[in-house]
């Protein structure tokens, strides 16, 4: 099964993937569901795609009118595929790729000029990466007003309920996958 852009100016464009099981790209149907929920947030958004994998989520956002996207992953093969997909879709002028260990910190995005208002986070399942990544994202000070963070995960690794920096705004189940929509708490004070 091929990976494609679902909507926007690049609709139908094929994306490259990493051979094997190392990278688990978000399925087309699931991406379509996510973007149907987020449609009002995407136009003009500054996007951060954490654990970018193939870059499908960030490129989908660019296709649908996002202003720019930063793609971060720590895997060389994944970043090579992200770069290839960005060039193939001709969105390189609105994209930035960073190789970084997201769980260590996110100091790499402190220098990005704009604040992120749409963040996609699709970490490897059941590895304990959600909470430290969320904390590092918060600590980076790079979230914009009314930011929305979308986390793809399994029910076996729920979004931490005691993470004081964030609150769960919505959660949807698609087969064996949960999609959590998270808002930073400081945006409300």
trRosetta pair geometry for C-beta under 8 A, 3 or more apart (Angstrom, degrees):
i j d omega theta_ij theta_ji phi_ij phi_ji
2 14 5.6 -43 172 -134 130 103
2 15 7.9 143 170 48 83 63
3 14 7.1 97 77 -164 59 62
3 15 4.3 -59 105 64 107 103
3 16 7.8 -49 58 55 118 6
3 17 5.5 115 2 -55 135 111
3 25 5.5 -15 -105 115 144 159
3 28 6.8 -180 -140 -59 55 94
3 54 6.3 10 124 131 166 168
3 56 6.0 -91 175 -94 127 134
4 12 6.0 -27 -174 -150 126 26
4 13 6.5 146 -157 74 74 40
4 14 5.6 -44 -99 -100 79 47
4 15 6.5 179 -96 5 23 87
4 28 5.9 22 51 -104 83 129
5 8 6.9 -75 161 56 119 98
5 10 4.3 6 92 111 168 101
5 11 5.8 -123 109 -106 97 27
5 12 6.7 -29 66 32 84 25
5 13 4.5 22 18 49 119 92
5 15 6.8 109 -42 -40 75 107
5 56 7.8 -166 -89 -151 63 78
5 59 6.4 -98 -95 124 112 105
5 60 5.8 175 -139 -100 81 70
5 63 5.0 138 -170 -63 135 168
5 89 7.2 104 -46 -115 143 130
6 11 6.7 -30 129 -127 23 80
6 28 5.7 144 -76 -165 108 86
6 31 5.7 171 -11 103 138 110
6 32 4.6 -153 -168 -82 159 89
6 35 6.8 165 76 39 130 145
6 60 6.3 21 29 -133 93 117
7 11 5.3 1 -134 -92 21 106
7 32 7.2 113 -23 -120 110 80
7 35 6.3 -171 35 120 131 149
7 60 7.3 59 47 -164 78 90
7 63 6.6 140 91 116 54 117
7 64 5.7 40 100 -86 102 105
8 11 5.9 158 58 -47 45 86
8 60 7.3 140 18 -170 132 54
8 62 7.9 149 128 100 159 45
8 63 3.4 134 84 139 135 82
8 64 3.8 -117 -69 -76 131 52
8 65 6.6 -148 -129 -21 120 72
9 63 5.5 -150 49 -160 71 68
10 13 4.3 -45 174 4 93 136
10 59 7.1 -67 76 161 160 96
10 62 7.6 34 0 96 136 89
10 63 3.8 -93 32 -116 105 117
10 89 5.3 9 -127 -150 148 109
10 91 7.7 -51 -55 -44 145 122
11 63 6.9 137 -49 171 56 132
13 63 7.6 -158 27 -102 127 137
13 88 7.4 150 175 128 117 101
13 89 5.7 96 144 -106 158 92
15 25 7.8 162 101 -147 132 157
15 54 5.6 91 148 157 127 127
15 55 7.5 -157 -154 71 131 86
15 56 5.7 150 95 -94 175 91
15 59 6.9 146 -99 72 130 154
15 85 4.9 23 -146 -126 91 122
15 88 7.6 152 -119 79 53 138
15 89 7.8 -6 -95 -50 86 119
16 54 6.9 -171 87 -148 56 107
16 81 5.3 -142 103 -151 103 91
16 84 5.2 -23 41 105 145 128
16 85 5.7 -142 36 -69 87 88
16 88 7.1 125 -11 -4 106 157
17 23 6.7 -165 -172 87 85 123
17 25 5.8 -96 -118 -19 113 138
17 54 5.4 -43 -110 -93 64 134
17 81 6.5 31 -155 -159 17 147
18 22 5.7 -70 121 69 133 108
18 23 4.1 89 43 19 125 130
18 53 7.5 -119 5 -171 119 71
18 54 6.9 -143 -10 -79 84 85
18 75 8.0 -9 -93 128 165 135
18 77 5.2 91 -131 135 124 112
18 78 5.8 -51 -49 -89 144 62
18 81 5.2 -107 -60 -32 82 153
20 23 7.9 85 81 23 80 73
21 24 7.3 16 -171 -71 66 85
22 75 7.1 157 154 -158 122 154
22 77 6.9 48 95 75 151 138
22 78 7.6 -132 121 -58 112 99
23 53 4.5 134 -162 -149 112 91
23 54 6.4 124 149 -43 141 82
23 75 7.3 -167 -73 87 103 157
23 77 7.6 -139 -30 104 123 106
23 78 5.4 143 -86 -99 133 104
23 81 7.5 -122 19 45 172 155
24 53 7.1 -84 59 -123 44 143
24 122 7.8 -140 84 157 89 114
24 124 7.5 112 18 -119 116 63
24 125 7.3 -11 43 -12 159 106
25 53 5.5 166 -92 140 67 137
25 54 4.7 0 -99 8 121 130
25 56 5.4 82 -162 -3 111 143
26 30 5.3 -119 180 89 90 118
26 31 5.0 112 120 -64 115 94
26 34 7.6 -18 171 0 146 145
26 53 7.9 139 -10 61 77 153
26 56 5.8 -156 48 86 93 130
26 57 6.0 62 24 -62 142 100
26 122 6.0 -106 -53 -111 107 155
26 152 6.2 -143 -98 -75 112 169
27 30 4.5 84 62 11 88 106
27 31 6.8 -156 91 -8 42 88
28 31 5.7 -59 -148 37 28 112
28 32 6.3 31 154 -22 65 106
29 32 5.6 -50 -150 32 31 115
29 33 6.7 33 151 -19 62 103
29 174 8.0 175 115 -175 98 134
30 33 5.6 -51 -152 34 34 113
30 34 6.5 36 151 -20 66 104
30 152 7.7 74 154 -123 136 129
30 174 5.4 141 -113 115 96 159
30 177 6.5 3 -124 78 144 152
30 179 7.5 167 -172 -58 102 128
31 34 5.6 -53 -148 35 33 113
31 35 6.2 22 158 -10 67 109
31 56 6.4 -88 -93 141 150 115
31 57 6.7 -147 -123 -97 107 69
31 60 5.7 -151 179 -87 126 169
32 35 6.1 -62 -145 43 28 104
32 36 6.3 35 154 -26 64 105
33 36 5.7 -52 -148 30 29 114
33 37 6.8 27 154 -15 61 104
33 172 7.4 -149 149 119 125 150
33 174 6.3 155 64 -89 164 143
33 179 7.6 178 107 1 114 160
34 37 6.0 -62 -161 35 31 109
34 38 6.2 4 153 1 68 117
34 57 7.7 -32 98 -129 153 102
34 150 6.2 87 -157 -172 122 152
34 179 6.1 -150 -94 -147 98 154
35 38 5.5 -64 -132 53 37 100
35 39 6.4 74 160 -73 67 70
35 42 6.9 24 -147 -56 90 148
35 60 6.2 -113 -68 150 140 124
35 61 7.8 -159 -107 -84 110 62
35 64 6.4 178 -159 -48 129 165
36 39 6.2 -8 -151 -37 28 110
37 170 7.8 -162 -172 103 139 150
37 172 7.5 -147 -66 -15 155 150
37 181 7.5 -123 139 -70 139 141
38 41 4.8 -67 -171 45 82 112
38 42 5.7 89 130 -46 100 97
38 118 7.2 92 -170 -135 136 125
38 148 7.1 178 -122 103 108 150
38 150 7.3 -55 -66 -60 139 142
39 42 6.3 -53 -149 12 30 115
39 64 7.6 -112 -131 179 65 138
40 43 7.8 -49 -164 19 31 102
41 45 6.0 51 148 -75 73 134
41 117 7.2 -148 -174 131 101 103
41 118 5.8 136 140 -86 114 118
41 148 5.9 -30 -154 25 164 142
42 45 5.3 -79 -152 3 32 129
42 61 5.5 -149 -144 -146 104 78
42 64 4.7 -4 140 109 148 119
42 65 5.8 98 123 65 94 91
42 66 5.6 -75 -176 -63 76 85
42 118 6.8 55 -104 -82 55 168
43 64 7.3 -93 -69 137 62 80
43 65 4.1 -12 -114 115 67 135
43 66 7.4 -122 -116 -74 14 40
44 65 6.7 -20 -26 144 51 97
44 66 7.1 -52 60 -138 9 36
44 67 5.2 31 -160 -45 44 104
45 61 6.4 -75 74 -179 125 120
45 65 7.9 85 16 104 83 75
45 66 4.4 -49 64 -126 88 89
45 67 6.3 -165 71 12 28 86
45 117 5.4 -125 -145 75 86 101
45 118 4.2 20 177 2 141 128
46 66 7.4 142 -86 -176 17 98
46 67 5.6 -33 -75 63 65 115
46 68 5.6 3 -128 59 73 91
46 69 7.8 171 -170 -83 46 40
46 114 4.4 -147 -114 121 161 133
46 115 6.6 120 68 86 143 41
46 116 5.2 -122 107 -113 97 46
46 117 5.7 86 46 15 81 84
46 118 7.2 156 73 30 41 82
46 144 6.7 104 51 -23 117 142
47 58 5.4 155 124 -132 131 81
47 61 4.6 119 -84 105 159 156
47 62 7.3 -114 31 -54 144 75
47 66 4.9 4 -23 -172 122 152
47 68 6.9 -162 31 98 78 46
47 69 4.0 -19 74 -107 110 85
47 70 7.2 -177 96 25 60 61
47 116 6.8 59 -150 -146 11 96
47 118 4.8 -32 -105 82 75 103
47 119 7.4 158 -160 -89 55 35
47 120 7.1 13 -172 -1 102 100
48 58 7.9 -64 155 -99 11 114
48 69 7.4 173 -81 -156 22 65
48 70 5.2 -12 -115 62 68 99
48 72 7.2 -2 -173 6 89 112
48 109 6.9 21 -120 -127 131 154
48 116 4.3 -13 -19 -129 115 152
48 118 7.4 170 24 92 67 53
48 119 4.5 -10 64 -116 104 82
48 120 7.2 -171 93 30 56 63
48 137 7.9 150 108 -133 153 113
48 142 7.5 91 -65 121 150 126
49 52 4.5 72 122 -107 107 90
49 55 6.3 90 114 -135 160 58
49 57 5.3 157 -125 79 112 102
49 58 3.4 -80 -39 -49 142 117
49 61 7.9 -165 -64 18 110 130
49 69 6.0 28 -11 -178 110 113
49 70 7.0 -173 27 89 73 48
49 71 4.7 -14 67 -111 114 68
49 72 7.0 166 86 24 60 65
49 119 8.0 -175 -75 -158 28 52
49 120 4.9 -1 -119 60 66 111
50 72 5.4 -13 -116 65 58 107
50 102 5.5 99 -162 -122 109 151
50 119 6.6 21 -5 -177 110 97
50 120 6.7 -173 30 91 70 56
50 121 4.5 -2 66 -108 118 75
50 122 7.5 158 87 25 69 57
50 123 7.5 -21 124 -62 102 82
50 133 6.4 131 156 -174 150 128
50 137 7.4 -72 -58 -81 154 121
51 72 7.6 -6 -31 94 30 77
51 73 6.0 78 -142 -107 29 83
51 102 6.6 -80 -52 11 78 156
51 121 6.3 70 25 -162 109 57
51 122 5.1 -140 92 74 114 61
51 123 4.6 -177 -48 -91 163 50
51 124 7.1 -148 -152 -21 138 61
51 129 7.6 90 -67 131 139 146
51 133 7.8 -31 -28 -124 111 157
52 55 5.1 15 171 -83 111 62
52 57 7.7 -136 -141 44 62 99
52 58 6.4 -25 -134 -1 104 129
52 71 4.0 61 -106 -167 157 93
52 72 6.1 142 -26 56 109 33
52 73 4.4 -100 37 -40 90 110
52 78 6.6 141 81 150 84 115
52 79 7.4 76 67 -94 126 64
52 82 5.2 33 126 -95 132 142
52 97 7.9 -105 42 -131 170 84
53 56 7.0 -32 89 13 111 94
53 73 6.6 161 -38 -96 31 142
53 78 5.4 -85 -137 -150 27 121
53 81 7.8 -42 150 84 50 128
53 82 7.6 121 89 -68 33 102
53 122 6.4 -44 -12 89 129 125
54 78 7.2 -95 -63 -154 39 80
54 81 5.4 -63 -124 129 64 124
54 82 6.5 159 177 -80 24 66
54 85 6.1 89 168 -37 79 156
55 58 5.3 -63 -167 52 73 108
55 59 5.1 70 134 -24 94 109
55 71 5.2 -20 -111 -119 99 146
55 81 7.2 -170 4 113 102 81
55 82 3.8 120 -44 -132 122 84
55 85 4.9 175 63 74 127 137
55 86 6.3 -76 158 -51 165 89
56 59 6.0 -61 -137 43 24 107
56 60 6.0 32 160 -26 63 108
56 85 7.6 -79 -70 -178 56 162
57 60 5.7 -53 -148 32 26 114
57 61 6.7 28 152 -19 61 104
57 120 4.0 -174 136 162 147 171
57 122 6.7 158 -20 -16 145 131
57 150 8.0 -161 -163 82 140 127
58 61 5.6 -53 -152 33 34 112
58 62 6.5 34 150 -18 66 103
58 66 7.9 -103 -166 70 61 159
58 69 3.9 130 -172 -179 109 145
58 70 7.8 -127 -132 62 144 27
58 71 5.4 -133 31 -82 165 94
58 95 7.4 102 140 -122 126 105
58 120 6.6 -141 -58 35 71 133
59 62 5.4 -49 -148 36 37 113
59 63 6.3 44 150 -24 65 103
59 69 7.4 -132 -66 56 39 165
59 85 5.9 -88 -58 141 156 117
59 86 6.8 -141 -90 -91 111 63
59 89 5.6 116 -156 28 122 170
59 91 6.3 158 -131 41 81 153
60 63 5.6 -52 -150 33 31 116
60 64 6.5 16 155 -8 63 111
61 64 5.9 -68 -149 45 30 103
61 66 4.0 32 146 -22 93 144
61 69 6.1 128 76 -81 119 127
61 118 6.4 168 -138 111 147 143
61 120 7.6 -153 -32 -26 134 128
62 65 7.9 164 -173 29 26 12
62 66 5.0 -71 -85 57 43 104
62 68 7.8 21 -102 -135 100 19
62 69 5.5 -86 -56 -10 108 128
62 89 7.5 106 91 129 130 136
62 91 4.7 72 144 -153 153 150
62 94 5.8 143 -135 99 121 131
62 95 7.1 -33 -78 -68 154 100
63 89 7.4 -78 -72 -170 100 133
63 91 7.8 -81 -60 -69 65 144
66 69 6.1 60 114 -55 139 97
66 94 7.7 138 102 155 84 133
66 118 6.9 -105 -117 54 124 141
67 94 6.9 -158 147 -154 42 117
67 114 7.7 -117 96 172 135 178
68 94 4.7 -142 -111 -174 66 80
68 95 7.0 -177 -163 -75 74 34
68 96 7.5 30 171 -2 112 96
68 114 7.0 123 53 38 129 144
69 91 7.7 23 33 144 117 127
69 94 6.6 56 17 131 77 89
69 95 5.4 -12 69 -112 88 76
69 96 7.5 -167 100 30 49 67
70 95 7.6 149 -93 -162 32 55
70 96 4.7 -18 -114 68 77 102
70 97 7.8 171 -162 -83 57 23
70 98 6.5 10 -179 2 101 114
70 109 6.5 124 121 -115 162 109
70 112 6.1 -61 -59 -105 152 148
70 116 7.6 -87 32 -87 116 120
71 79 7.6 148 121 -124 113 76
71 82 5.0 175 144 -176 154 144
71 86 7.5 -131 -1 -60 148 131
71 95 6.6 8 -6 -168 109 104
71 96 7.1 180 24 88 70 49
71 97 4.9 -20 68 -110 104 69
71 98 7.1 165 84 25 52 67
72 97 7.9 157 -82 -162 39 49
72 98 4.8 -18 -103 71 83 99
72 99 7.8 151 -151 -107 63 14
72 100 5.2 -36 -159 47 110 109
72 102 6.1 115 127 -76 124 107
72 106 7.7 33 178 -132 175 96
72 108 7.0 138 -117 85 128 136
72 109 7.5 -68 -58 -56 143 114
73 78 4.6 -92 136 102 157 130
73 79 5.4 -165 67 -63 111 86
73 82 6.8 161 13 -23 131 145
73 99 6.9 -35 80 -119 60 59
73 100 7.9 106 65 45 16 63
74 99 6.4 91 -127 -172 39 74
74 100 6.3 -81 -84 89 79 28
74 101 4.9 55 -100 -89 137 57
74 102 6.8 -121 -35 -3 109 80
75 78 3.9 67 84 12 111 114
75 79 6.5 170 87 -12 58 85
76 79 5.9 -61 -148 39 28 108
76 80 6.3 33 154 -24 65 105
76 99 7.1 18 -90 -121 61 137
77 80 5.6 -52 -151 32 32 115
77 81 6.6 29 152 -16 64 104
78 81 5.8 -58 -155 37 33 109
78 82 6.3 36 148 -21 68 104
79 82 5.2 -45 -142 34 38 116
79 83 6.3 42 155 -20 65 102
79 97 5.9 119 -158 177 99 125
79 99 5.6 -38 -67 -83 164 95
80 83 5.8 -51 -150 35 29 113
80 84 6.4 31 150 -19 62 106
81 84 5.5 -52 -146 37 33 114
81 85 6.2 33 154 -19 66 106
82 85 5.8 -58 -148 38 29 110
82 86 6.2 30 154 -21 65 107
82 97 5.8 144 109 -117 124 124
83 86 5.8 -54 -145 35 29 112
83 87 6.4 24 157 -13 64 108
83 97 5.8 -41 -77 -40 87 168
84 87 6.0 -60 -150 40 28 107
84 88 6.0 28 154 -21 65 112
85 88 5.5 -54 -140 39 29 113
85 89 6.1 16 162 -7 65 111
86 89 6.2 -65 -145 46 24 101
86 91 5.5 -98 -157 70 72 86
86 92 5.2 100 142 -82 105 71
86 95 4.7 -127 -146 81 134 167
86 97 7.2 -133 -6 -51 157 117
87 90 7.3 28 -176 -76 34 41
87 92 5.6 29 -91 -55 60 124
91 94 5.2 -59 -178 52 82 103
91 95 5.4 80 121 -29 88 119
92 95 5.5 -74 -132 46 33 110
96 112 7.4 -176 60 -111 156 108
98 108 5.1 141 175 152 146 139
98 109 7.4 -154 29 -69 167 78
100 104 7.8 -124 170 49 81 111
100 106 7.3 90 135 -124 143 55
100 108 4.6 -107 -91 -5 154 156
101 104 4.1 57 101 0 113 116
101 105 7.9 50 89 31 84 54
102 106 6.3 19 -143 -82 66 91
102 123 7.7 -136 81 -97 141 108
102 129 7.5 61 89 -175 112 113
102 133 5.2 20 141 -119 113 100
102 136 6.5 159 172 81 65 149
103 129 5.7 -87 -82 -136 117 87
103 132 4.8 49 -150 106 79 132
103 133 6.1 -52 -90 -67 61 78
103 136 7.2 -176 -144 -16 21 149
104 136 7.6 81 84 -109 35 149
105 136 5.2 -174 -142 -140 38 116
105 139 7.3 -77 -147 90 88 128
105 140 7.6 137 171 -77 79 92
106 109 5.3 -17 161 23 98 110
106 110 7.8 132 119 -38 72 79
106 136 4.4 122 -9 148 98 103
106 137 5.8 53 3 -87 159 46
106 139 7.3 136 41 72 97 87
106 140 4.2 -52 89 -67 110 135
106 142 7.1 -105 124 16 124 134
107 110 5.5 -29 -163 -5 53 120
107 140 7.0 -157 -82 -116 31 91
108 111 7.6 -62 177 25 38 99
109 112 4.9 -22 -166 -1 71 121
109 116 7.6 -13 173 -27 140 126
109 140 5.5 30 71 -179 105 145
109 142 4.8 -7 122 -79 114 170
110 140 5.9 -138 -70 -166 79 84
110 141 6.9 48 -119 58 88 100
110 142 6.5 -121 -94 -64 44 111
112 116 7.7 36 100 -46 146 93
112 142 6.4 57 54 -143 115 127
114 144 7.4 -16 162 -68 81 126
115 142 6.0 175 -135 179 64 50
115 143 6.2 31 -176 132 102 17
115 144 3.3 131 115 -75 114 82
115 145 7.4 75 101 -3 147 61
115 147 7.5 -104 150 -70 103 117
116 119 5.5 69 142 -67 133 95
116 142 5.6 42 8 136 102 95
116 143 5.8 -51 67 -113 86 48
116 144 5.9 -159 74 -5 28 96
116 147 6.2 59 105 -126 74 123
117 143 7.6 101 -94 -169 43 64
117 144 4.0 -50 -70 62 86 128
117 145 7.3 -14 -106 62 111 51
117 146 6.5 24 -149 86 108 76
117 147 5.0 -131 -136 -104 47 66
117 148 7.0 36 161 18 65 75
118 147 7.3 -155 -57 -154 28 70
118 148 5.8 -1 -112 62 63 91
118 150 7.7 4 -171 -2 78 108
119 137 6.7 86 -166 -154 164 144
119 143 7.4 -55 -30 -109 134 95
119 147 6.5 30 -6 177 108 112
119 148 7.2 -172 30 95 74 47
119 149 4.3 -17 70 -113 113 76
119 150 6.9 175 89 23 57 66
120 150 5.3 -18 -112 66 62 104
120 152 7.9 14 -173 -10 86 103
121 130 7.4 108 135 -127 132 73
121 133 6.2 143 -152 128 134 139
121 134 7.7 12 -118 -73 178 76
121 137 7.8 -77 -76 -54 136 151
121 149 6.3 14 -1 -178 119 98
121 150 6.8 169 26 85 73 51
121 151 4.7 -20 74 -105 109 74
121 152 7.2 -173 93 21 56 69
122 151 7.7 166 -78 -156 43 46
122 152 4.4 10 -113 46 84 119
123 127 6.6 -124 146 52 111 112
123 129 3.9 -158 -180 90 153 131
123 130 6.1 -150 33 -69 141 63
123 133 6.3 -163 -61 -17 136 158
123 151 7.9 -12 10 -154 94 93
123 153 7.3 13 52 -91 90 93
124 127 4.8 39 91 -6 103 140
124 129 6.6 84 50 6 77 145
125 153 6.6 140 -120 -149 76 58
125 154 5.0 61 -154 -15 116 117
125 156 7.8 66 173 61 101 110
125 157 6.6 169 -169 24 64 134
126 154 6.0 -18 -49 41 94 132
126 156 5.5 0 -95 98 112 120
126 157 4.9 -167 -95 -34 53 128
127 157 7.8 3 26 -101 42 164
128 131 7.3 -39 -176 31 67 101
128 132 7.6 49 142 2 79 110
128 157 7.1 -131 -73 -136 40 126
129 132 6.5 -71 -155 51 44 100
129 133 5.5 40 157 -24 78 119
130 133 6.0 -71 -150 39 22 109
130 134 6.2 19 160 -18 65 110
130 151 6.2 68 -136 -163 111 142
130 153 6.1 3 -77 -89 137 146
130 157 6.3 150 -5 150 130 109
130 159 6.1 -126 161 -113 143 58
130 160 6.8 166 105 -14 111 90
131 134 5.8 -56 -145 35 29 110
131 135 6.3 27 159 -17 65 107
131 160 4.6 48 -92 -15 111 139
131 163 6.0 -156 -131 -85 88 121
132 135 5.6 -55 -145 39 34 111
132 136 6.2 34 157 -18 67 107
133 136 5.8 -55 -146 39 30 110
133 137 6.3 35 153 -23 64 106
134 137 5.6 -53 -149 34 31 115
134 138 6.4 31 153 -18 64 105
134 149 7.3 110 -120 144 92 163
134 151 7.8 -30 -73 -76 111 140
134 159 7.8 90 -54 -153 154 93
134 160 7.6 -152 44 35 146 108
134 163 5.9 11 105 -166 142 153
134 165 7.0 165 144 74 99 119
134 166 6.0 -69 180 -11 129 147
134 182 7.3 -53 -127 129 126 164
135 138 5.7 -54 -150 37 31 111
135 139 6.1 27 154 -16 66 111
135 163 7.2 -128 -65 -146 85 108
135 165 6.7 132 -111 20 60 145
136 139 5.6 -56 -139 43 31 110
136 140 6.4 44 155 -36 63 100
137 140 5.8 -48 -154 17 28 116
137 142 7.3 -91 -166 55 64 101
137 143 6.9 68 155 -54 92 111
137 149 7.1 99 129 -108 160 142
138 143 7.1 -20 -113 -7 48 133
138 165 4.2 5 -124 164 165 154
138 166 7.1 -124 -71 -47 129 96
138 184 6.2 149 -113 -122 95 115
140 143 7.8 105 74 -22 94 77
143 147 4.1 -82 -171 -12 101 163
143 149 8.0 -50 -117 -54 127 108
143 184 5.4 114 112 -17 161 149
143 187 7.5 -88 126 -63 120 115
144 147 5.2 127 58 -67 65 96
145 187 6.2 134 -149 -143 51 105
146 183 7.7 -38 -154 -139 47 112
146 187 6.0 147 -70 -180 35 141
147 183 7.0 144 81 -141 66 63
147 184 5.9 35 60 6 114 110
147 187 6.6 -159 25 -69 80 147
148 169 7.5 -70 -130 36 92 151
148 181 6.1 -21 -168 -166 104 94
148 182 7.5 132 -165 67 53 47
148 183 6.5 -31 -106 -89 59 76
149 166 7.3 -53 42 -133 137 137
149 181 7.4 143 74 -161 51 43
149 182 4.3 -32 68 67 103 100
149 183 7.4 177 19 -78 87 26
149 184 7.6 85 -12 -42 120 78
150 179 6.4 -10 -169 -172 95 97
150 180 7.3 157 -154 80 45 50
150 181 5.9 -13 -101 -103 72 66
150 182 7.6 -176 -76 20 24 80
151 159 5.9 120 70 -86 149 115
151 179 7.3 156 78 -157 48 47
151 180 4.6 -12 58 58 100 101
151 182 6.3 32 -6 -6 112 123
152 177 6.1 -13 -166 -172 91 117
152 178 7.5 154 -155 82 44 52
152 179 5.8 -17 -100 -103 67 73
153 157 5.3 -109 -178 86 119 96
153 158 7.2 139 111 -118 136 24
153 159 6.9 152 36 -54 150 74
153 177 7.4 135 74 -158 24 71
153 178 5.4 -28 74 65 75 98
153 180 6.8 -7 28 2 112 112
154 157 5.5 65 59 28 85 87
154 176 6.5 -12 -128 153 93 88
154 177 6.7 -65 -94 -113 57 49
154 178 6.6 107 -153 13 12 96
155 158 6.6 6 -160 -69 44 87
155 173 7.7 17 -66 -118 110 114
155 176 7.6 -103 4 -170 99 62
155 178 5.8 115 -68 -33 64 125
158 161 7.4 10 120 -35 123 89
158 178 7.3 -4 -115 68 68 165
159 163 7.3 -79 163 16 82 135
159 166 7.9 -88 170 105 121 133
159 168 6.0 137 86 -87 139 114
159 171 7.7 -146 17 -97 126 124
159 180 4.6 170 -30 168 140 176
159 182 6.5 -166 -159 -74 154 127
160 163 4.3 100 88 -34 108 103
161 168 7.6 -43 -111 -13 68 126
163 166 5.1 0 111 42 114 98
164 185 7.1 -64 157 16 56 152
165 184 6.2 -34 158 -143 84 81
165 185 6.0 -155 -179 22 31 104
165 186 7.3 -26 -155 -16 75 99
166 182 4.9 9 -179 180 129 116
166 183 6.7 151 -156 78 76 37
166 184 5.7 -56 -99 -106 73 44
166 185 6.2 -148 -97 -23 16 87
167 182 7.0 159 79 -154 34 71
167 183 5.7 -19 61 62 85 87
167 185 5.6 93 -19 -79 99 89
168 171 6.1 -7 -179 -43 121 109
168 180 5.9 -65 -133 -163 101 109
168 181 7.4 95 -166 71 61 55
168 182 5.9 -43 -104 -102 49 75
169 181 4.7 -68 68 108 102 96
169 182 6.4 165 6 -112 91 18
169 183 4.9 74 -48 -12 123 106
170 180 7.6 163 89 -157 51 45
170 181 4.2 12 55 44 91 122
171 178 6.1 -7 -173 -173 104 106
171 179 6.9 164 -155 84 54 51
171 180 4.9 -11 -107 -107 92 70
171 181 7.0 -150 -71 19 45 74
172 178 7.3 153 80 -157 42 57
172 179 4.9 -9 59 57 92 101
173 177 7.3 152 -158 85 54 47
173 178 5.6 -30 -101 -101 69 70
173 179 7.9 -170 -80 19 23 73
174 177 5.0 -20 70 69 88 98
174 178 7.8 160 24 -94 70 21
174 179 6.5 34 2 -12 112 109
183 187 6.3 -97 171 46 99 133
183 188 7.7 71 133 -38 126 107
184 187 5.0 100 79 -16 90 104
185 188 6.2 -59 -172 27 51 107
185 189 7.4 40 144 -21 75 106
186 189 5.7 -56 -153 28 51 112
